[in-house]
């Protein structure tokens, strides 16, 4: 159902194939899509229907000039609509066969969202170090998503922040570094289609992987993002806003 990295002896070879651009073979057709969505829901990821690509690079929503085509929920009530109920997921998947799905973060899981090259570098380092990484998804818009346990709401509310303090989902271009999706945010859950020929979001490591604590991944991800930022800043015409 998804690609996973096996024991340490075979890990480097499998990761190298990813770096060469090979992708996991996901189940084809509507049945495969539904099975992957049900697997995500069974793993505890709350899902809700999202928009899908239309007319090439457009969006299925009614908004003229949608700023995030095929990347946003259908309903404004997505946070209360999100569900892990199998029957509900099946109804949505069958009645909306073209729809993407989002998963709401900050309930069961958070997502550490990083530039693709930084994510690949960090993933290699983490796997080589024997770290339990958990589910990982790759998006053709140049991002890698690391699914973790949620940070939750600490007893002291002054120590809690909403996702907007890091980056709202609609402002990705303004924050190209690490984004921590927590309470009040969402990400597309694989399999999802993006505008453009063959563009999408897919699992590298599926949702059956146990969710890790976010702090076990954070150092490797922030270090890789810092190196990626330095490389990007050295290219003419490339801006890299500082991350807090």
N, C-alpha and C positions, 0 to 999 in steps of 0.2 A: 504493500500500500504506500510505502514511502521508502526513501533511501536512508539507511543508517550506516554509521561507521562502526565496524566490528571491533574485534580485539586489537590490541596494540600492534601486533605484528603486521596486520593488514591495513592499519589506519593511514599510514603515510601514502601508500599507493592509491587508496580510494580518494583521499583528499587531493592528491596531485591530479587525478582525473577531473575532479571538480574545477580545479584551477585552470585546466585546459578547456573548460566550457561544457563538459558532459553533464547531463542532467538525469535525474532518476526517472525511471519509467513509471508513471502513474497510471492507474486504471483508466481506460478510455471510455468515452461516451457518458451519457447521463447517469448510468448506474455507477460508474466510477466516481463521478462528482458527488453523488449522494452518499456513497460509502465513505468518502473522505470527510464530508461534512459531518456525518454521523460519528465518525471516529473522533473528530475534534470535540463534538458535543459530549461524547462518552468520556473524554479526558477531562471534562469540566469546563471547557471554554464556552462561555455564553455567546450565542450567535443571533444575528438578526439580518434580514435581507438588505442588500445594498444595490446601488445602481450598477449598470453594466455599459460597455461601450456601444455606441450607436453611430451609424453613418461615418464609419472610419475612426475619426479622432474625437467624435462627439460623445455625449452622455445621454442615457435613457431618461434622465429627469427633465422636467419642464423648464428648468432655469436657463435663460438665454446666456450664453457665454459661461457655462458652469466652470468655476476655477479648478475643480478637482474631479474631472469626468471619470465616472466608474469607480470612484474611490470613497464614496460617502454613503451613509445609510439612506434608505428610502424614507423612513419615518423620522420625524423630529423627536418622537418618543422612544428612540432606539434604546436608551438606557433601561427603561422599564420593559421594553418589548423583548430584549435579549433573553434567550432561553437555551437550556440544555435538554429539553424534553424531546425524546426521540420522535414521537408522533408529530409534534409541531414542526420539527426540522424536516421531516418527510413531507408534510403538507406544503411547506414553503418551497422546498426543492422541486416538487412535482408541479405545483401551480405556477411557479416562476422559474421556468427552466433556463432562462438566460441570466438570472440574477447572480451577482456576486454576493458574498456574505462578509459582514464584519464581525469581529469579536470585541466585546467591551472589556477594556482593561481596568484594573483596580478593584475587581470583584474577587476573582480567584487568582488571576495572573497579571503580571506586568509584562511589558515588552521593551527590551533595549534595542533601539533602532539605529543602525550605524551605516555609513557609506559602505558599499559593497566590497571594495578592495580592502578597507580597514577590517571589515567583518571576516573576510577570508583569511587575512593575516592572523587575526585574533583566534579564529576557530582552529587554525593549524597549531598555534601555540597552546591553546587550551587542551586539545586532544593529545598533543605530544606530552603534556604535563599530567595526563591521566585524570583531568577534571571532568566531572559529570556535567555535560553541557546542557542537555535537555533539547526540546524542540527548537528547530531553526528553519526559517523560511527565507527564500531569496526572491527578490522582486526585480523585474526587468527595467524598472525605473531607477536602478542603481542603489538599492538599499538591501540590507540583510537584517532580519528580525530574529532576536534571541528571546524566546519565551521563558519567563521565570515565575517563581512564586510572587505574589503581590507583596509590596511593602506594607500594605494595609494602612490603618489609621492609628498612629501611636496614641498612648494615653494622654500625652501632652499635645494638644492640637497645634501648639506653636511650632512643633517639630514636624508637622505634616505640610506638604505642598500639593496643590493640584497640578495636573499635567501642563496647564497653561503657563506655569512658571518656567517650564522647560521649552515646550514648543507645542502649539496647537496643531492638530493634524493638517489644517489647511495652510500652514505657513512653512512647509517643509523647505522650500527654496530659500527662505530667509535663515534657516538653521541647518546647515548641511552636516554638522557634526553629530555627536551622540544625542539622541532624544530618548527620554525615559517616559514611555506611555504608562500612566498610572490612572488614578481615579479621574473620571471625566473624559477619557480618551478612548480611542479605538484604532484597530488596524484591520486591513483586509486579511481574511483567513484563506489559505489555499483550499481548493484551487480557485483562482480568480483570474479574470481576463482584464487586461489594461488596453487603452486605446493604442492602435497600431497593429501591424500584422504579426501575429504570433506572440504578442507581449502578454506577460502574466505574472502571477505569484505562485510559487510552488514550494513544497516541503523539501528541504535537504535532510532533515531529521524529523520524523513524524511526531504527531501529538501523543503517541503512546509512550514517548520518552518521559521519565519523571521530571517535573519542573524543579529546577535548582534554585537555591537562594540567589538573588540578584548580585549580592556583594561578592560571590565567588567568581563571577564573570567580569565584574566592573573594572578591575585594574587592567586586565588584558585588553578590554574594549577601549578604555580611555587612552591607554598607551598607543594602541594601533591608530586611534583617531587622531592623536597628537602628531604621530608621524605622517599620517595621511594629510593632515592640515598643513604641515610644513612643506610637503611636496606640492600641494595645491597652491600655497601662497607663493611658491617660487616660480609659478607659471604666469606669464604676462596676462593680465586681464582677468585673473581669478581672485575673487575676494573670499576671505574666510573669517566671518565674524567670531569674536572670542566667545567661548562657551562659559557659562557660569559654573 
